[in-house]
Amino acid sequence: MSQVIQTPEQQRYLAKLLGYDYTIQYKPNATNVVVDALSRVPAQPSLMLLSVPHNLFMEQLRQSCSQDTAYQELLHEVLRCPVDHPRFTVKQNMLLFRDKLWLPAGHDLSKVLLEECHLTPLGGHMGVTKTLHRIQQHLCWPKISAHILLSVPHVNR
């Protein structure tokens, strides 16, 4: 009871435990038969490995957008006269529409993104609305809602 309670979970558990009369007693390993397996030190040495994902998406997007003439024309227009395109900004030579990455209409990576956000186990087959929301958090392209509606299978709608 002298320990500092910092998280809401700790406060909730403390409120539950206050109704009981109990004492906490330390038992050494030999007498504590029901020791949690996670608290024991493994007998064999283990291999510690750090895995860092390497995201190639931005490089692929930059390369494909540099080859798209419509995208390049819009990019140059926004750079030349930003007042005419108030919702667009340019960061690191990439177009942003309302602070979201802008993809050209029918871009190949939009299909890949749909697969990643819907068809993979991480995507979870969430249906049209959740897939659209997930993609629209960071990306935008013309007629995105209609594209996702047509691409997501009918079963999940």
Buried (B, 14 or more C-beta within 10 A) or exposed (E): EEEEEEEEEEEEEEEEEEEEEEEEEEEEEEEEEEEEEEEEEEEEEEEEEEEEEEEEEEEEBEEBBEEBEEBBEBBEEBEEEEEEBEEBBBEEEBBBBEEBBBBBEEBEBBEEBBEBBBBEEEBBBBBBBBBBEBBBEEBBBEEBEEBBBEBBEEEBE
